[in-house]
Amino acid sequence: METGGNSLPSGPDGVKRKVSYFYDPEVGNYYYGQGHAMKPHRIRMTHALLAHYGLLQHMQVLKPTPARDRDLCKFHADDYVNFLRAITPETQQDQLRLLKRFNVGEDCPVFDGLYAFCQTYAGGSVGGALKLNQGGCDIAINWAGGLHHAKKCEASGFCYVNDIVLGILELLKVHERVLYVDIDIHHGDGVEEAFYTTDRVMTVSFHKFGDYFPGTGDIRDIGYGKGKYYSLNVPLDDGIDDESYQSLFKPIIGKVMEVYRPGAVVLQCGADSLSGDRLGCFNLSIKGHAECVRFIRSFNVPLLLVGGGGYTIRNVARCWCYETGVALGIEVDDKMPQHEYYEYFGPDYNLHVAPSNMENKNSRQLLDEIRERLLDYLSKLQHAPSAQFQERPPDTQLLEDDEDQDDGDDRWDSDMDSDDDRKPLPGRVKREYIESEPKNLAPTMMAIDEPSIKVEQDNSNKSSDQHTDMNS
């Protein structure tokens, strides 16, 4: 199929891809608070599985450079970013008006290191986009990212900074069209809203709809103005299983790829759509969830994979480990290797878990109606829109490779971590990088200690401040 994007040199789907993986070892130390469902510790658990399955040696492992204020302000309002930078648990009682204004408090609490956490996970997604833009990899992975609910001026749904929007804005510097696909159980409202009036980004969200957070994502919401028909929503009911999900996903995404022909794809892999999630109500297996990754990978278009929701953290780690293997073209064993979080995965200690016997409330007739309606919307797109640049924004400059290191690249990484029933590591998070100066200094890379792997500092975040006109 003619994808219209930059075809990857690695060839047909069975062939391995060059994968860059962004990970900050400190991300598992951030803690939303006692009893909060969002646990960044899951990122560390995922990383441990990747290490002990031997997958890290097949990827370029990069420590993201944190996003700077001006990078975050390419989407977010200055006063909101200033608030996130300044607020602390000790000062929040003096800022009640601003807490309410920016929707920070209950679902999105103030915790130690909040702003550094935002900088980290946003850095991974922008860094991944930069790496893809420069042709440094075929697939970039930032499991700490995927925080799709954050808005321009407010936090929402455990999300403070919308790393996905920032990554897409970076991709738009090189690619005329970017496709965003969201398989989190919650509607990808923040990303849809950001690009609702442009044809340069198409958003497709598969989600639970009806008396469910965030309450948006009706099938009738299709974009506005120049963006009409460039937002697609797939509203689903409880208990959807692998077969039903793929009966929608493959024909819809296949048609999107055919008519929209994106130059790059961002796939949000929220794992709260898995069976047995603490906050979810779908019935997908890990293989069924990962089939979405496998299908999009098959189009040989530059791909950014990000995390998202997922609140039964042992299953989140299982899922993102398996999907990393899918990205690499490596089938990993079901029997889990011994590792530091092995006890989380008892009593079977397997990678895969069986779906439940919950009722699938998505009837065949309903699924057929949804599919036909969305394919009808897509039939109204006569051809891929032309987006001619007046002036192409410059790429971020990368450091020359060191002989004894993998190529470094410019981007930042972040993740969401949290412990299940473990005590959080104390207080503020120690950072192991030196923030890049805003001037044009050549970045340096440094290795950090991590069991059995080498991680490179991705420290060239000289992301261009030149504005990309989405409607040009």
C-alpha positions in Angstrom: 0.0 0.0 0.0 1.2 3.5 -0.8 1.4 5.1 2.6 2.5 8.6 1.5 5.0 8.7 4.4 8.7 8.1 4.5 8.8 4.4 3.9 11.2 2.8 6.3 14.3 1.2 4.8 13.9 -1.9 7.0 11.4 -3.3 4.6 8.3 -5.6 5.0 6.6 -6.1 8.3 8.5 -9.2 9.3 11.8 -7.4 9.2 13.2 -5.8 12.4 13.0 -2.1 12.9 15.5 0.3 14.4 14.0 1.3 17.7 14.9 4.1 20.1 13.7 3.7 23.7 13.5 6.6 26.1 13.8 5.9 29.8 14.8 7.9 32.9 15.7 5.7 35.8 14.3 8.3 38.2 10.8 8.2 36.8 9.7 5.4 39.1 10.4 7.6 42.1 7.6 10.1 41.5 4.5 9.4 43.6 1.0 10.9 43.1 0.1 10.1 46.7 -1.4 7.4 48.8 -4.3 5.7 47.2 -4.0 7.4 43.9 -4.5 5.1 40.9 -1.7 6.6 38.8 1.5 4.9 39.7 4.7 5.9 37.8 6.3 2.8 39.3 4.8 0.8 36.5 7.4 2.4 34.1 10.2 1.0 36.2 8.5 -2.4 36.3 8.2 -2.3 32.5 11.8 -1.4 32.2 12.9 -4.3 34.5 11.0 -6.8 32.3 12.6 -5.3 29.2 16.0 -5.7 30.8 15.5 -9.3 31.9 13.9 -10.4 28.7 17.0 -9.1 26.9 15.1 -6.6 24.8 17.2 -3.6 25.8 20.2 -4.9 23.9 18.1 -4.7 20.7 17.3 -1.0 21.1 19.1 2.3 21.5 18.3 3.2 25.1 18.3 6.9 25.7 17.8 9.0 28.8 15.6 11.9 27.8 16.6 15.5 28.2 13.9 17.3 30.1 11.6 19.7 28.2 12.3 23.3 29.0 9.7 26.0 29.8 9.7 27.3 26.2 9.2 23.8 24.8 6.1 23.3 27.0 4.8 26.7 26.0 4.6 25.7 22.3 1.3 24.3 23.3 0.5 25.2 26.9 -0.2 28.7 28.2 2.7 30.6 29.8 0.8 31.2 33.1 -0.1 27.5 33.4 3.5 26.4 32.9 4.7 29.0 35.4 2.2 27.6 37.9 3.3 24.0 37.4 6.9 25.1 37.9 6.2 27.0 41.1 3.7 25.0 42.9 4.8 22.6 45.7 3.0 20.6 48.4 4.2 23.1 50.9 2.8 26.2 49.1 -0.4 24.8 47.6 -2.6 26.0 50.5 -1.6 29.6 49.6 -2.7 29.0 45.9 -6.2 27.8 46.2 -7.6 30.1 43.5 -4.9 29.0 41.0 -5.4 25.3 41.9 -9.0 25.6 41.0 -8.3 27.6 37.9 -5.9 25.1 36.6 -7.8 22.0 37.8 -5.0 20.8 40.0 -5.9 19.1 43.3 -7.7 15.8 43.5 -7.3 13.8 40.3 -4.2 15.8 39.4 -2.5 16.3 42.8 0.5 18.5 43.7 3.4 16.2 44.6 7.1 16.4 45.1 8.9 16.9 41.8 5.7 17.5 39.8 7.3 19.9 37.3 10.4 17.7 36.8 8.1 14.8 36.2 6.3 16.8 33.5 9.6 17.9 31.9 10.8 14.3 31.9 7.8 12.6 30.3 7.3 15.4 27.8 11.0 15.3 27.0 10.7 11.6 26.0 7.9 12.2 23.5 9.4 15.3 21.9 12.8 13.5 21.8 11.2 10.6 20.1 9.7 12.8 17.5 13.0 14.5 16.9 14.7 11.1 16.5 12.1 10.1 14.0 12.4 13.4 12.1 16.1 13.0 11.8 15.8 9.4 10.5 17.6 8.1 13.6 15.1 5.3 14.1 12.0 3.7 12.6 10.1 3.5 15.9 10.6 5.6 19.0 9.1 4.5 22.4 8.3 6.6 25.5 6.2 4.5 27.8 6.3 7.4 30.4 4.3 9.6 27.9 0.8 9.4 26.5 -0.8 11.8 29.0 -3.6 12.6 26.5 -6.1 14.5 28.7 -4.0 17.6 29.5 -5.3 20.8 28.0 -3.7 24.1 27.0 -4.5 25.8 30.3 -5.4 23.0 32.7 -4.6 19.5 34.1 -7.1 16.7 33.6 -7.4 13.0 34.3 -4.0 12.5 36.0 -2.3 14.5 33.1 -0.5 17.8 33.5 1.4 18.4 30.3 0.2 17.0 27.0 3.4 15.3 25.7 1.5 13.9 22.7 0.5 17.3 21.4 4.1 18.5 21.8 5.5 15.5 20.0 3.0 15.9 17.1 4.0 19.6 16.8 7.6 18.5 16.4 6.7 15.9 13.8 4.8 18.5 11.8 8.0 20.4 11.2 9.0 17.6 8.8 5.8 15.7 7.9 2.8 17.3 6.1 0.4 15.0 7.9 0.5 13.1 11.2 -2.0 10.5 12.3 -2.8 10.1 16.0 -4.4 6.8 17.2 -5.5 6.3 20.8 -6.4 2.8 22.2 -6.6 3.9 25.9 -10.1 3.2 27.3 -10.6 6.9 27.9 -11.2 9.3 25.0 -8.1 11.2 23.9 -9.8 14.5 24.4 -6.8 16.7 24.9 -5.1 15.7 21.7 -8.4 15.9 19.7 -9.2 19.3 21.0 -5.7 20.6 20.1 -6.0 19.6 16.5 -9.8 19.8 16.0 -9.7 22.5 13.3 -6.7 21.4 11.2 -6.4 18.7 8.5 -2.7 18.3 9.2 -3.4 16.0 12.1 -6.0 13.3 12.0 -7.0 11.9 15.4 -8.7 8.5 15.8 -9.8 7.4 19.3 -11.2 4.0 20.4 -12.8 4.4 23.8 -15.5 3.6 26.3 -18.4 6.1 25.8 -21.4 6.8 28.0 -21.2 8.0 31.6 -17.5 7.6 31.7 -14.6 10.0 32.0 -14.0 12.4 30.3 -17.5 12.2 28.7 -16.4 13.3 25.2 -15.8 11.3 22.1 -19.2 11.0 20.5 -19.2 9.4 17.0 -20.8 12.6 15.8 -17.7 14.6 16.8 -15.7 14.8 13.5 -13.7 18.0 13.6 -14.6 21.5 12.6 -13.8 23.9 9.7 -10.7 22.7 7.9 -10.5 19.8 10.3 -14.0 18.4 9.5 -13.7 14.6 9.1 -10.2 14.7 10.5 -11.3 13.6 14.0 -12.8 10.2 14.3 -14.3 8.7 17.4 -15.1 5.0 18.0 -17.5 4.8 21.0 -17.5 1.4 22.6 -19.4 -0.3 25.5 -18.2 -2.5 28.3 -16.7 -5.9 27.8 -15.3 -5.5 24.3 -13.1 -8.4 23.4 -10.2 -8.9 21.0 -12.2 -10.1 18.0 -14.8 -7.3 18.3 -12.1 -4.6 18.8 -10.2 -5.7 15.7 -13.3 -5.9 13.6 -13.3 -2.1 14.0 -9.7 -1.2 14.4 -8.3 -2.9 11.3 -10.8 -1.7 8.7 -11.0 1.8 10.1 -7.2 2.3 10.5 -6.6 0.5 7.2 -8.9 3.0 5.4 -7.3 6.0 7.3 -3.9 5.0 6.1 -5.1 4.6 2.6 -6.9 7.9 2.3 -4.9 10.1 4.7 -1.4 8.8 4.0 0.3 10.2 7.1 4.0 10.9 7.1 4.3 9.7 10.7 2.0 8.0 13.2 1.7 8.4 17.0 0.0 5.5 18.8 -1.1 6.0 22.4 -1.1 2.6 24.0 -3.0 3.2 27.2 -3.2 -0.2 29.0 -6.4 0.5 30.9 -8.3 -1.0 28.0 -6.9 -4.4 29.1 -9.1 -7.0 30.8 -9.0 -6.6 34.6 -7.8 -3.0 34.8 -8.5 -1.3 38.1 -10.4 1.6 36.4 -11.3 0.0 33.1 -14.2 -2.1 31.8 -12.9 -3.6 28.6 -11.9 -7.3 28.1 -8.8 -7.1 25.8 -6.0 -9.5 26.1 -2.4 -8.3 25.9 -2.1 -9.9 22.5 -5.3 -8.3 21.3 -4.1 -4.9 22.5 -0.7 -5.5 20.9 -2.3 -6.4 17.6 -3.0 -2.7 17.2 0.7 -2.0 17.5 1.5 -4.8 15.1 -1.0 -3.6 12.5 0.1 0.0 12.5 3.8 -1.1 12.4 3.0 -3.1 9.2 2.5 0.2 7.2 6.2 1.0 7.5 5.7 4.6 8.5 7.7 6.3 11.2 6.0 5.5 14.5 6.0 7.0 18.0 4.7 4.7 20.7 3.7 6.3 24.0 2.1 5.0 27.2 -1.0 6.4 28.8 -3.5 4.9 31.3 -3.2 1.6 33.0 -3.9 1.0 36.7 -3.4 -2.7 37.3 0.3 -2.1 37.1 1.5 -5.7 36.8 -0.6 -5.9 33.6 0.6 -2.6 32.3 4.2 -3.8 32.6 3.3 -7.1 30.9 1.6 -5.2 28.1 4.2 -2.6 27.3 7.0 -5.2 27.5 5.2 -7.4 25.0 4.5 -4.4 22.7 8.1 -3.4 22.8 8.8 -6.9 21.5 6.3 -6.4 18.8 8.0 -3.1 17.8 11.3 -4.9 17.6 9.8 -7.9 15.7 10.8 -10.2 18.6 8.3 -12.7 20.1 9.0 -12.9 23.9 8.4 -16.0 26.0 5.3 -16.3 28.1 7.3 -17.6 31.0 8.6 -14.6 32.9 12.3 -14.4 33.8 13.3 -13.9 37.4 13.7 -10.2 38.2 13.3 -7.7 41.0 9.5 -7.4 40.7 8.9 -11.1 40.1 6.5 -11.4 43.1 4.1 -9.0 41.4 3.3 -11.5 38.7 2.3 -14.6 40.8 0.9 -17.1 41.0 1.6 -18.1 37.4 4.5 -15.7 36.6 3.5 -15.6 33.0 3.6 -12.6 30.6 0.0 -13.2 29.3 -3.2 -13.3 31.3 -6.5 -14.7 30.2 -9.4 -12.3 29.5 -12.4 -12.7 31.8 -15.8 -14.1 31.0 -17.5 -10.7 31.3 -20.3 -9.9 29.0 -19.5 -8.1 25.8 -22.2 -5.4 25.5 -21.1 -4.5 22.0 -23.5 -6.3 19.7 -22.5 -7.3 16.2 -25.1 -4.9 14.8 -23.8 -2.0 16.9 -20.2 -2.7 15.7 -21.3 -2.9 12.1 -23.2 0.4 12.4 -20.1 2.1 13.9 -17.8 0.7 11.3 -20.0 1.7 8.4 -20.6 5.2 9.7 -16.9 5.9 10.2 -16.0 4.4 6.8 -18.6 6.8 5.3 -17.0 9.7 7.0 -13.6 8.6 5.5 -15.2 8.3 2.1 -15.8 12.1 2.2 -12.0 12.7 2.2 -11.3 12.8 -1.5 -7.5 12.7 -1.1 -4.8 13.5 1.3 -4.7 17.2 2.0 -1.7 19.2 0.7 0.2 21.2 3.3 2.9 23.2 1.7 5.4 24.7 4.0 6.2 28.4 3.5 9.5 27.7 5.2 10.5 24.4 6.7 11.5 24.8 10.4 15.1 23.6 11.0 15.7 20.2 12.5 17.2 20.0 15.9 20.9 19.5 15.6 22.4 16.3 16.9 25.8 15.6 18.3 28.3 13.8 16.2 28.4 10.1 17.2 31.1 9.0 19.6 32.9 5.9 18.4 32.2 3.9 21.5 28.6 5.0 21.9 25.3 4.6 20.0 24.2 7.8 18.3 22.8 10.3 20.6 19.8 12.2 19.7 17.9 15.2 20.8 14.8 14.7 22.7 13.6 14.3 26.2 11.8 11.4 27.9 9.4 11.0 30.7 7.2 8.4 32.2 4.5 7.9 34.8 5.5 5.6 37.5 4.1 4.5 40.8 4.2 1.7 43.3 1.3 -0.6 44.0 1.6 -1.5 47.6 5.1 -0.3 48.1 6.3 2.8 50.0 7.4 5.6 47.7 11.0 6.6 47.7 11.4 9.6 49.9 10.9 13.2 49.0 12.3 14.9 46.0 13.7 13.1 43.0 17.4 13.3 42.4 18.2 14.3 38.8 21.3 12.9 37.1 21.6 15.3 34.2 22.6 18.9 33.9 19.9 21.0 32.3 21.1 22.3 28.9 21.8 25.9 28.7 19.4 27.8 26.4 22.3 28.9 24.2 23.6 26.8 21.3 26.1 24.7 23.1 27.1 21.3 21.8 25.3 18.7 23.9 27.1 15.9 25.7 25.9 12.4 26.4 26.7 10.5 29.5 26.1 6.9 30.6 24.2 6.2 33.8 24.2 3.1 35.9 21.3 0.7 35.2 21.4 -3.1 35.6 23.1 -4.7 32.6 22.5 -1.9 30.1 24.0 1.4 29.0 21.7 4.4 28.8 22.7 7.5 26.9 21.9 10.9 28.0 19.8 12.6 25.3 20.9 16.1 25.9 20.5 18.1 22.7 17.1 19.7 23.2 17.8 22.6 21.0 14.3 22.2 19.6 13.5 24.9 17.1 11.2 27.6 18.5 10.0 28.4 15.0 6.2 28.1 14.8 4.7 25.4 12.5 1.5 26.6 10.9 -0.9 23.7 11.1 -3.3 25.3 8.6 -0.7 26.3 6.1 
